[in-house]
Amino acid sequence: MSNSLPLRPELRGRSAYGAPQLDVTIRLNTNENSWPLPDGLSQEVARAVGEVAGGLNRYPDRDAAALRSDLAAYLGHDLTAAQLWPANGSNEILQQLLQAFGGAGRSALGFTPSYSMHPLISLSTGTSWHDGPREADFGIDPARAAAAVREHRPDVVFVTSPNNPTGTAVSLEVITAVYAEAPGMVIVDEAYAEFARPGTPSALELLSGRERLVVTRTMSKAFGMAGLRLGYLAADPAVVEALQLVRLPYHLSTLTQVVARVALSYRHELLATVQRVCEQRDRIAAALPELGLRAVPSDANFLLVGGFPDSHKAWQVLLDHGVLVRDLEIAGHLRITAGTPAETDALLAALPAVHEAVPELSSDRGQSAS
């Protein structure tokens, strides 16, 4: 990037967000849902798009009223359309929240390691950032989390559940403890909620009576619609009204709204892949101890795998064998998306090659890991 541009000082020397997009056979690095879309969906999308194509000379419904009603029906919990707000991916939702409730002279706090876009979007909106504590198992202790909020007094707090990149979910006790101390907004990022193990609670249960609590979701993961770019939030109607002060005019296209509604009408077929993905996640986790590796228990569609003496070298070995995973520069760890059985086969076939390239791993082979 040119040093002659009058770029904001806090952006100088930084790199744009993005996972490597490489032409490899097995891509397990961006937590996409690899399973094919159900029969009939593409034809229904084409039909729905065809019905509105003649009106594309007009602006879209800026309030996305019909889509918001469909989203409320999907989430349940007695939510109404007035409590739902969609945008171009959950990242735009996060950006709108920080534009409305963060900004210059304000701060945000998140519990790292977590989703890297939380601090990046904070930076882009002029919101300063604080790191909150995680435990050795990557969980969040309610008392320590509340203490961090009490110390920093952030205007926005992010709690990610299940957490990216660790896969760990948090208890409702954590969220209520954080909310009780937070002077501003508490955003619970539930992008992977549909993959959570049975009994894992959702912060949607806590929305009633908590005006400053927000739950964000996406259709990119469990719905397998990453190319659609549709994220949304559930919150008090006052939050939705506030976001309309900062949203761009007509921010959600007619085509996006129509396709998202079709996808929601196919939700039973689309979400049928969730259990299959979870089976592959658990299959990978079960195979790791024999390879001297361990996985953080996950409620998402991926695993944070530890035990690599040199994680970047291990990443390269897997890539050389046609398997792309994610190196997030967490020492000794790689993040691996769970996909189809064939993709799991390829991953498990490639992992032993890491032993040959990283001999130190072999000495731990067969030992169970905590």
Secondary structure in CASP SS format (residue, H / E / C, confidence):
PFRMAT SS
TARGET T0000
AUTHOR 0000-0000-0000
METHOD secondary structure of the structure
MODEL  1
M C 1.00
S C 1.00
N C 1.00
S C 1.00
L C 1.00
P C 1.00
L C 1.00
R C 1.00
P H 1.00
E H 1.00
L H 1.00
R C 1.00
G C 1.00
R C 1.00
S C 1.00
A C 1.00
Y C 1.00
G C 1.00
A C 1.00
P C 1.00
Q C 1.00
L C 1.00
D C 1.00
V C 1.00
T C 1.00
I E 1.00
R E 1.00
L C 1.00
N C 1.00
T C 1.00
N C 1.00
E C 1.00
N C 1.00
S C 1.00
W C 1.00
P C 1.00
L C 1.00
P C 1.00
D C 1.00
G C 1.00
L H 1.00
S H 1.00
Q H 1.00
E H 1.00
V H 1.00
A H 1.00
R H 1.00
A H 1.00
V H 1.00
G H 1.00
E H 1.00
V H 1.00
A H 1.00
G C 1.00
G C 1.00
L C 1.00
N C 1.00
R C 1.00
Y C 1.00
P C 1.00
D C 1.00
R C 1.00
D C 1.00
A C 1.00
A H 1.00
A H 1.00
L H 1.00
R H 1.00
S H 1.00
D H 1.00
L H 1.00
A H 1.00
A H 1.00
Y H 1.00
L H 1.00
G C 1.00
H C 1.00
D C 1.00
L C 1.00
T C 1.00
A H 1.00
A H 1.00
Q H 1.00
L E 1.00
W E 1.00
P E 1.00
A E 1.00
N C 1.00
G H 1.00
S H 1.00
N H 1.00
E H 1.00
I H 1.00
L H 1.00
Q H 1.00
Q H 1.00
L H 1.00
L H 1.00
Q H 1.00
A H 1.00
F H 1.00
G C 1.00
G C 1.00
A C 1.00
G C 1.00
R C 1.00
S E 1.00
A E 1.00
L E 1.00
G E 1.00
F E 1.00
T C 1.00
P C 1.00
S C 1.00
Y C 1.00
S C 1.00
M H 1.00
H H 1.00
P H 1.00
L H 1.00
I H 1.00
S H 1.00
L H 1.00
S H 1.00
T C 1.00
G C 1.00
T C 1.00
S E 1.00
W E 1.00
H E 1.00
D E 1.00
G E 1.00
P C 1.00
R C 1.00
E C 1.00
A C 1.00
D C 1.00
F C 1.00
G C 1.00
I C 1.00
D C 1.00
P H 1.00
A H 1.00
R H 1.00
A H 1.00
A H 1.00
A H 1.00
A H 1.00
V H 1.00
R H 1.00
E H 1.00
H H 1.00
R C 1.00
P C 1.00
D C 1.00
V E 1.00
V E 1.00
F E 1.00
V E 1.00
T E 1.00
S C 1.00
P C 1.00
N C 1.00
N C 1.00
P C 1.00
T C 1.00
G C 1.00
T C 1.00
A C 1.00
V C 1.00
S C 1.00
L H 1.00
E H 1.00
V H 1.00
I H 1.00
T H 1.00
A H 1.00
V H 1.00
Y H 1.00
A H 1.00
E H 1.00
A C 1.00
P C 1.00
G C 1.00
M E 1.00
V E 1.00
I E 1.00
V E 1.00
D E 1.00
E C 1.00
A C 1.00
Y C 1.00
A H 1.00
E H 1.00
F H 1.00
A C 1.00
R C 1.00
P C 1.00
G C 1.00
T C 1.00
P C 1.00
S C 1.00
A H 1.00
L H 1.00
E H 1.00
L H 1.00
L C 1.00
S C 1.00
G C 1.00
R C 1.00
E C 1.00
R C 1.00
L E 1.00
V E 1.00
V E 1.00
T E 1.00
R E 1.00
T E 1.00
M C 1.00
S C 1.00
K C 1.00
A C 1.00
F C 1.00
G C 1.00
M C 1.00
A C 1.00
G C 1.00
L C 1.00
R C 1.00
L C 1.00
G E 1.00
Y E 1.00
L E 1.00
A E 1.00
A E 1.00
D C 1.00
P H 1.00
A H 1.00
V H 1.00
V H 1.00
E H 1.00
A H 1.00
L H 1.00
Q C 1.00
L C 1.00
V C 1.00
R C 1.00
L C 1.00
P C 1.00
Y C 1.00
H C 1.00
L C 1.00
S C 1.00
T H 1.00
L H 1.00
T H 1.00
Q H 1.00
V H 1.00
V H 1.00
A H 1.00
R H 1.00
V H 1.00
A H 1.00
L H 1.00
S H 1.00
Y C 1.00
R H 1.00
H H 1.00
E H 1.00
L H 1.00
L H 1.00
A H 1.00
T H 1.00
V H 1.00
Q H 1.00
R H 1.00
V H 1.00
C H 1.00
E H 1.00
Q H 1.00
R H 1.00
D H 1.00
R H 1.00
I H 1.00
A H 1.00
A H 1.00
A H 1.00
L C 1.00
P H 1.00
E H 1.00
L H 1.00
G C 1.00
L C 1.00
R E 1.00
A E 1.00
V C 1.00
P C 1.00
S C 1.00
D C 1.00
A C 1.00
N C 1.00
F E 1.00
L E 1.00
L E 1.00
V E 1.00
G E 1.00
G C 1.00
F C 1.00
P C 1.00
D C 1.00
S H 1.00
H H 1.00
K H 1.00
A H 1.00
W H 1.00
Q H 1.00
V H 1.00
L H 1.00
L H 1.00
D H 1.00
H C 1.00
G C 1.00
V E 1.00
L E 1.00
V C 1.00
R E 1.00
D C 1.00
L C 1.00
E C 1.00
I C 1.00
A C 1.00
G C 1.00
H E 1.00
L E 1.00
R E 1.00
I E 1.00
T E 1.00
A C 1.00
G C 1.00
T C 1.00
P H 1.00
A H 1.00
E H 1.00
T H 1.00
D H 1.00
A H 1.00
L H 1.00
L H 1.00
A H 1.00
A H 1.00
L C 1.00
P H 1.00
A H 1.00
V H 1.00
H H 1.00
E H 1.00
A H 1.00
V C 1.00
P H 1.00
E H 1.00
L H 1.00
S H 1.00
S H 1.00
D H 1.00
R C 1.00
G C 1.00
Q C 1.00
S C 1.00
A C 1.00
S C 1.00
END
